[in-house]
Amino acid sequence: MLETLINGALVGALYGLYGLGLSLCLGLMRQINLAHGDFIIFSAFIALQLMTHFGIHPLLALPIVAPIMFVVGWLLQRFVMERTLGRGEMPPILVSFGLSVILQNVMLELFSADTKSLDPGALGTAAVNLGSVAIGVLPLLTLAVAVGIFALTAAVFGSTRFGRAVRATSDNEAVAQLMGIRTRRVFANAMGAALAISAIAAIFYGMRGTFDPSTGPERMLFAFEAVILGGLGSIWGTLAGGIILGIAQASGTLIIPSLGPLVGHIVFLIGLLLMPGGLFTKRIRA
């Protein structure tokens, strides 16, 4: 039981990574990118192509895929999503839904519907024994990377000029523009950062599980639940929300293996009823 719950928490760290990029979009631009999960899967497919053609390890593909997805996110915000800003809540939702459908079909045509994975090599079977509990090295590495990414994000948004510009834009875009902040550039950079983070999550997801063009919406759902459980716009809250979700799913598998995701969704709904603002209700701050 203890081993299952620990592994659930480690899976939750991956869910937190899913949600971090989404949290940046929700906390800054007040828009939901429904294609977020599909971009995670798209990143995994890019890594798979690099592995296939160049024979590199998934972790070595990471420094290539993340910058690619930053550029994709920057262009996406600058030339597509920016046109929906200031037009209410529905246009961004509808546009991102359309992007999700398009992206799924593009991946289906390019990569087929076959289930794929990123081979981690010996890293996939390595484990450390802590007493009677065996914990995989890859899940531990996922947790370490997740904590590092969250700490770096918190530092960037809490201590840098870019972070101050983001917080100012998030608080009041009109005032930020009067202060000379180029808010459209801030939005584009934030979207680029969100998709770069999604690429990191994609690599670890691909090494720990399987994916195909249709698995993006499920990643999006886990990301959304982690963000809402932790508190909209809270960086560390998103990690906490992801870990809670992972433990809830692991607890469900102790009862009936197929109940894991359902128990996670139930815990999300209960949390939403008891704490509508999430565990940590705050803006994009460390």
Sine and cosine of phi, psi and omega as CSV:
sin_phi,cos_phi,sin_psi,cos_psi,sin_omega,cos_omega
0.00,0.00,-0.72,0.69,0.00,-1.00
-0.87,0.49,-0.67,0.74,0.00,-1.00
-0.88,0.47,-0.65,0.76,0.01,-1.00
-0.90,0.44,-0.68,0.73,-0.02,-1.00
-0.93,0.37,-0.62,0.78,0.05,-1.00
-0.90,0.45,-0.71,0.71,0.03,-1.00
-0.90,0.44,-0.55,0.84,0.08,-1.00
-0.89,0.45,-0.66,0.76,0.05,-1.00
-0.91,0.42,-0.60,0.80,0.01,-1.00
-0.94,0.35,-0.61,0.79,0.11,-0.99
-0.90,0.43,-0.61,0.79,0.01,-1.00
-0.88,0.48,-0.51,0.86,0.06,-1.00
-0.89,0.46,-0.58,0.81,0.06,-1.00
-0.93,0.38,-0.64,0.77,0.06,-1.00
-0.88,0.48,-0.61,0.79,0.05,-1.00
-0.88,0.47,-0.63,0.77,0.07,-1.00
-0.90,0.44,-0.64,0.77,0.09,-1.00
-0.81,0.58,-0.70,0.71,-0.15,-0.99
-0.98,0.18,-0.37,0.93,-0.09,-1.00
-0.88,0.48,-0.73,0.68,0.03,-1.00
-0.88,0.47,-0.65,0.76,0.02,-1.00
-0.91,0.42,-0.60,0.80,0.01,-1.00
-0.89,0.46,-0.61,0.80,0.03,-1.00
-0.89,0.46,-0.68,0.74,-0.01,-1.00
-0.92,0.38,-0.70,0.71,-0.02,-1.00
-0.93,0.37,-0.68,0.73,-0.07,-1.00
-0.96,0.30,-0.53,0.85,-0.06,-1.00
-1.00,-0.06,-0.81,0.58,-0.16,-0.99
-0.99,-0.15,-0.07,1.00,0.00,-1.00
0.83,0.56,0.61,0.79,0.03,-1.00
-0.72,-0.70,0.59,-0.81,0.01,-1.00
-0.99,-0.13,0.85,-0.52,0.06,-1.00
-1.00,-0.03,0.99,-0.11,-0.04,-1.00
-0.93,0.37,-0.21,0.98,0.04,-1.00
-1.00,-0.03,0.11,0.99,-0.07,-1.00
-0.84,0.55,-0.72,0.69,0.01,-1.00
-0.90,0.44,-0.59,0.81,0.01,-1.00
-0.93,0.36,-0.54,0.84,0.08,-1.00
-0.93,0.35,-0.51,0.86,0.10,-0.99
-0.88,0.47,-0.74,0.67,0.00,-1.00
-0.92,0.40,-0.63,0.78,0.04,-1.00
-0.87,0.49,-0.65,0.76,0.05,-1.00
-0.89,0.47,-0.65,0.76,0.02,-1.00
-0.89,0.45,-0.62,0.78,0.03,-1.00
-0.93,0.38,-0.61,0.79,0.07,-1.00
-0.88,0.48,-0.70,0.71,0.04,-1.00
-0.88,0.48,-0.64,0.77,0.01,-1.00
-0.89,0.45,-0.64,0.77,0.03,-1.00
-0.91,0.41,-0.63,0.78,0.05,-1.00
-0.90,0.43,-0.65,0.76,0.04,-1.00
-0.90,0.43,-0.67,0.74,-0.06,-1.00
-0.92,0.38,-0.68,0.73,-0.11,-0.99
-1.00,0.04,-0.45,0.89,-0.07,-1.00
-0.88,-0.48,-0.09,1.00,0.07,-1.00
0.91,0.42,0.52,0.86,-0.03,-1.00
-0.99,-0.12,0.35,-0.94,0.04,-1.00
-0.96,0.29,0.51,-0.86,0.01,-1.00
-0.81,0.59,-0.61,0.79,-0.01,-1.00
-0.92,0.39,-0.49,0.87,0.06,-1.00
-0.97,0.23,-0.36,0.93,0.07,-1.00
-0.97,0.24,-0.35,0.94,-0.08,-1.00
-0.85,0.53,-0.74,0.67,0.01,-1.00
-0.93,0.38,-0.15,0.99,0.07,-1.00
-1.00,-0.08,-0.71,0.70,-0.08,-1.00
-0.93,0.36,-0.66,0.75,-0.05,-1.00
-0.87,0.50,-0.74,0.67,0.07,-1.00
-0.89,0.45,-0.58,0.81,0.05,-1.00
-0.86,0.50,-0.71,0.70,-0.03,-1.00
-0.95,0.32,-0.47,0.88,0.10,-0.99
-0.88,0.47,-0.71,0.70,0.01,-1.00
-0.89,0.45,-0.67,0.74,0.03,-1.00
-0.86,0.51,-0.72,0.70,0.01,-1.00
-0.90,0.44,-0.66,0.75,0.01,-1.00
-0.88,0.47,-0.73,0.68,0.00,-1.00
-0.92,0.40,-0.63,0.77,0.01,-1.00
-0.87,0.50,-0.72,0.69,-0.01,-1.00
-0.94,0.34,-0.67,0.74,-0.11,-0.99
-0.93,0.38,-0.61,0.80,-0.14,-0.99
-0.92,-0.39,-0.15,0.99,-0.01,-1.00
-0.84,-0.55,-0.91,0.41,-0.13,-0.99
-0.93,0.36,-0.47,0.88,-0.01,-1.00
-0.87,0.50,-0.50,0.87,-0.02,-1.00
-0.93,0.36,-0.26,0.97,-0.02,-1.00
-0.99,-0.11,-0.16,0.99,-0.04,-1.00
-0.91,0.41,0.66,-0.75,0.03,-1.00
0.97,0.24,0.19,0.98,-0.02,-1.00
-0.92,-0.40,0.38,0.93,0.01,-1.00
1.00,-0.09,-0.07,-1.00,-0.09,-1.00
-1.00,0.09,-0.52,0.85,-0.14,-0.99
-0.95,0.31,-0.68,0.74,-0.04,-1.00
-0.81,0.58,-0.73,0.68,0.03,-1.00
-0.88,0.47,-0.60,0.80,0.00,-1.00
-0.91,0.42,-0.72,0.70,-0.03,-1.00
-0.92,0.39,-0.67,0.75,0.00,-1.00
-0.91,0.42,-0.71,0.71,-0.01,-1.00
-0.93,0.37,-0.52,0.85,0.09,-1.00
-0.90,0.43,-0.68,0.73,0.06,-1.00
-0.88,0.47,-0.65,0.76,0.06,-1.00
-0.88,0.47,-0.63,0.78,0.02,-1.00
-0.88,0.48,-0.73,0.68,0.00,-1.00
-0.89,0.46,-0.71,0.70,0.00,-1.00
-0.89,0.47,-0.72,0.70,-0.06,-1.00
-0.90,0.43,-0.65,0.76,0.03,-1.00
-0.88,0.47,-0.68,0.74,-0.01,-1.00
-0.95,0.32,-0.58,0.81,0.07,-1.00
-0.89,0.45,-0.71,0.71,0.03,-1.00
-0.90,0.44,-0.59,0.81,0.02,-1.00
-0.89,0.45,-0.65,0.76,0.00,-1.00
-0.95,0.30,-0.62,0.78,-0.07,-1.00
-0.98,0.17,-0.61,0.79,-0.18,-0.98
-0.88,-0.48,-0.04,1.00,-0.02,-1.00
0.96,0.29,0.11,-0.99,-0.03,-1.00
-1.00,-0.01,0.05,1.00,-0.03,-1.00
-0.91,0.41,0.56,-0.83,0.04,-1.00
-0.96,0.26,0.72,-0.69,-0.04,-1.00
-0.83,-0.55,0.20,-0.98,0.13,-0.99
-0.44,-0.90,0.27,-0.96,0.06,-1.00
-0.97,-0.25,0.92,-0.40,-0.08,-1.00
-0.94,0.35,0.91,-0.42,-0.01,-1.00
-1.00,0.08,-0.01,1.00,-0.02,-1.00
0.93,0.35,-0.61,-0.79,-0.03,-1.00
-0.90,0.44,-0.39,0.92,0.00,-1.00
-0.88,0.48,-0.46,0.89,-0.05,-1.00
-0.95,0.32,-0.43,0.90,-0.04,-1.00
-0.95,-0.32,-0.19,0.98,-0.02,-1.00
-0.92,0.39,0.62,-0.79,-0.02,-1.00
-0.54,-0.84,0.38,-0.93,0.10,-0.99
-0.87,-0.50,0.61,-0.79,-0.01,-1.00
-0.98,-0.20,0.85,-0.53,0.08,-1.00
-0.92,-0.39,1.00,0.01,-0.10,-0.99
0.94,0.35,-0.85,-0.52,0.01,-1.00
-1.00,-0.05,0.05,1.00,-0.07,-1.00
-0.96,-0.27,0.80,-0.60,0.06,-1.00
-0.97,-0.23,0.82,-0.58,-0.03,-1.00
-0.85,-0.53,0.76,-0.65,-0.01,-1.00
-0.92,0.39,0.59,-0.81,0.03,-1.00
-0.92,0.39,-0.62,0.79,-0.01,-1.00
-0.89,0.45,-0.72,0.69,0.09,-1.00
-0.87,0.50,-0.61,0.79,0.04,-1.00
-0.91,0.42,-0.64,0.77,0.05,-1.00
-0.90,0.43,-0.63,0.78,0.05,-1.00
-0.86,0.51,-0.71,0.71,0.02,-1.00
-0.89,0.46,-0.71,0.71,-0.02,-1.00
-0.88,0.47,-0.70,0.72,0.01,-1.00
-0.91,0.42,-0.67,0.75,0.00,-1.00
-0.87,0.49,-0.74,0.67,0.01,-1.00
-0.88,0.47,-0.65,0.76,0.04,-1.00
-0.89,0.46,-0.69,0.72,0.01,-1.00
-0.91,0.42,-0.66,0.75,0.02,-1.00
-0.91,0.42,-0.66,0.75,0.01,-1.00
-0.90,0.43,-0.67,0.74,0.02,-1.00
-0.90,0.43,-0.68,0.73,0.02,-1.00
-0.89,0.46,-0.69,0.73,0.02,-1.00
-0.88,0.47,-0.64,0.77,0.01,-1.00
-0.92,0.40,-0.68,0.73,-0.01,-1.00
-0.89,0.46,-0.72,0.69,-0.06,-1.00
-0.98,0.18,-0.25,0.97,-0.02,-1.00
-0.99,-0.17,-0.36,0.93,-0.19,-0.98
-0.74,-0.67,-0.11,0.99,-0.09,-1.00
-0.96,-0.29,0.25,-0.97,0.04,-1.00
-0.89,0.47,-0.66,0.75,0.04,-1.00
-0.88,0.47,-0.67,0.74,0.01,-1.00
-0.88,0.47,-0.65,0.76,0.04,-1.00
-0.91,0.42,-0.61,0.79,0.04,-1.00
-0.91,0.42,-0.63,0.77,0.03,-1.00
-0.90,0.44,-0.72,0.70,-0.02,-1.00
-0.91,0.42,-0.64,0.77,0.02,-1.00
-0.90,0.43,-0.68,0.73,0.01,-1.00
-0.91,0.41,-0.63,0.78,0.01,-1.00
-0.91,0.41,-0.63,0.78,-0.02,-1.00
-0.94,0.34,-0.73,0.69,-0.03,-1.00
-0.32,-0.95,0.97,-0.24,-0.07,-1.00
-0.89,0.46,-0.65,0.76,-0.04,-1.00
-0.89,0.45,-0.70,0.71,0.02,-1.00
-0.91,0.42,-0.63,0.78,0.02,-1.00
-0.87,0.49,-0.64,0.77,0.03,-1.00
-0.91,0.42,-0.62,0.78,0.04,-1.00
-0.91,0.42,-0.45,0.89,0.02,-1.00
-0.99,0.11,0.03,1.00,0.05,-1.00
1.00,-0.04,0.13,0.99,0.02,-1.00
-0.99,0.16,0.77,-0.63,0.03,-1.00
-0.99,0.10,1.00,0.00,-0.16,-0.99
-0.90,0.43,-0.55,0.84,0.01,-1.00
-0.91,0.42,-0.61,0.79,0.06,-1.00
-0.93,0.37,-0.63,0.78,0.05,-1.00
-0.87,0.50,-0.70,0.71,0.03,-1.00
-0.86,0.50,-0.71,0.70,-0.04,-1.00
-0.90,0.43,-0.68,0.73,0.02,-1.00
-0.91,0.42,-0.61,0.79,0.02,-1.00
-0.91,0.41,-0.66,0.75,0.04,-1.00
-0.91,0.41,-0.64,0.77,0.07,-1.00
-0.87,0.50,-0.70,0.72,0.03,-1.00
-0.89,0.45,-0.63,0.78,0.00,-1.00
-0.88,0.48,-0.69,0.72,-0.02,-1.00
-0.97,0.24,-0.48,0.88,0.10,-0.99
-0.90,0.43,-0.65,0.76,0.06,-1.00
-0.91,0.42,-0.62,0.78,0.04,-1.00
-0.89,0.45,-0.52,0.86,0.04,-1.00
-0.92,0.39,-0.63,0.78,0.05,-1.00
-0.89,0.46,-0.71,0.70,0.04,-1.00
-0.87,0.49,-0.61,0.79,-0.04,-1.00
-0.89,0.45,-0.66,0.75,-0.01,-1.00
-0.88,0.48,-0.73,0.68,-0.03,-1.00
-0.95,0.32,-0.57,0.82,0.09,-1.00
-0.89,0.45,-0.70,0.71,-0.01,-1.00
-0.90,0.44,-0.52,0.85,0.03,-1.00
-0.98,0.21,-0.41,0.91,-0.07,-1.00
-0.98,-0.20,-0.20,0.98,-0.04,-1.00
-0.47,-0.88,-0.25,-0.97,0.01,-1.00
-0.90,-0.43,0.38,-0.92,-0.02,-1.00
-0.55,-0.84,0.38,-0.93,0.11,-0.99
-0.49,-0.87,0.10,-1.00,-0.09,-1.00
-0.86,0.50,-0.29,0.96,-0.07,-1.00
-0.99,-0.11,-0.01,1.00,-0.11,-0.99
-1.00,0.01,-0.01,1.00,0.00,-1.00
-0.89,0.46,-0.74,0.68,-0.02,-1.00
-0.84,0.54,-0.57,0.82,0.04,-1.00
-0.91,0.41,-0.64,0.77,0.07,-1.00
-0.89,0.46,-0.64,0.76,0.02,-1.00
-0.88,0.48,-0.65,0.76,-0.01,-1.00
-0.90,0.44,-0.71,0.70,0.03,-1.00
-0.89,0.46,-0.65,0.76,0.02,-1.00
-0.88,0.47,-0.72,0.69,-0.02,-1.00
-0.89,0.46,-0.69,0.72,-0.01,-1.00
-0.91,0.42,-0.63,0.78,0.03,-1.00
-0.89,0.45,-0.67,0.74,-0.01,-1.00
-0.90,0.43,-0.73,0.68,-0.06,-1.00
-0.94,0.35,-0.64,0.77,0.04,-1.00
-0.89,0.46,-0.66,0.75,-0.05,-1.00
-0.97,0.23,-0.47,0.88,-0.05,-1.00
0.88,-0.47,0.82,-0.57,-0.09,-1.00
-0.85,0.52,0.85,-0.52,0.04,-1.00
1.00,0.05,-0.06,1.00,0.02,-1.00
-1.00,0.00,0.86,-0.52,-0.05,-1.00
-0.91,0.40,-0.86,0.51,-0.02,-1.00
-0.93,0.36,-0.45,0.89,0.06,-1.00
-0.89,0.46,-0.57,0.82,0.03,-1.00
-0.90,0.44,-0.65,0.76,0.06,-1.00
-0.90,0.43,-0.69,0.73,0.03,-1.00
-0.88,0.47,-0.67,0.74,0.03,-1.00
-0.88,0.47,-0.65,0.76,0.03,-1.00
-0.90,0.44,-0.67,0.75,0.00,-1.00
-0.92,0.40,-0.66,0.75,0.06,-1.00
-0.86,0.51,-0.69,0.72,0.01,-1.00
-0.89,0.46,-0.69,0.73,0.00,-1.00
-0.90,0.44,-0.68,0.74,0.03,-1.00
-0.91,0.42,-0.64,0.77,0.03,-1.00
-0.88,0.48,-0.70,0.72,0.02,-1.00
-0.90,0.43,-0.66,0.75,0.02,-1.00
-0.90,0.43,-0.61,0.79,0.04,-1.00
-0.89,0.45,-0.62,0.79,0.03,-1.00
-0.90,0.44,-0.60,0.80,-0.01,-1.00
-0.93,0.36,-0.37,0.93,0.06,-1.00
-0.93,0.36,-0.45,0.90,0.01,-1.00
-1.00,0.08,-0.90,0.44,0.08,-1.00
-0.66,-0.75,0.84,-0.55,-0.09,-1.00
-0.76,0.65,-0.59,0.81,-0.06,-1.00
-0.98,0.20,-0.13,0.99,-0.06,-1.00
-1.00,0.06,-0.10,1.00,-0.09,-1.00
-0.78,0.63,-0.86,0.51,-0.01,-1.00
-0.86,0.51,-0.62,0.79,-0.02,-1.00
-0.89,0.46,-0.70,0.72,0.02,-1.00
-0.89,0.46,-0.62,0.78,0.06,-1.00
-0.87,0.49,-0.68,0.73,0.02,-1.00
-0.91,0.41,-0.62,0.79,0.01,-1.00
-0.91,0.42,-0.69,0.72,0.04,-1.00
-0.88,0.48,-0.63,0.78,0.05,-1.00
-0.87,0.49,-0.72,0.69,-0.01,-1.00
-0.91,0.42,-0.66,0.75,0.04,-1.00
-0.89,0.45,-0.69,0.72,0.04,-1.00
-0.88,0.48,-0.61,0.79,0.01,-1.00
-0.92,0.40,-0.59,0.80,0.01,-1.00
-0.95,0.30,-0.67,0.74,-0.07,-1.00
-0.98,0.17,-0.59,0.80,-0.04,-1.00
-0.72,-0.69,0.98,0.20,-0.05,-1.00
-0.83,0.55,-0.48,0.88,0.00,-1.00
-1.00,0.03,-0.02,1.00,-0.02,-1.00
1.00,0.09,0.02,-1.00,-0.03,-1.00
-0.91,0.40,-0.65,0.76,-0.05,-1.00
-0.77,-0.64,0.98,-0.17,-0.02,-1.00
-1.00,0.00,0.98,-0.19,0.02,-1.00
-0.36,-0.93,0.25,-0.97,0.00,-1.00
-0.98,0.22,-0.12,-0.99,0.02,-1.00
-0.92,0.39,1.00,-0.08,0.02,-1.00
-0.56,-0.83,0.26,-0.97,0.04,-1.00
-0.96,0.30,0.00,0.00,0.00,0.00
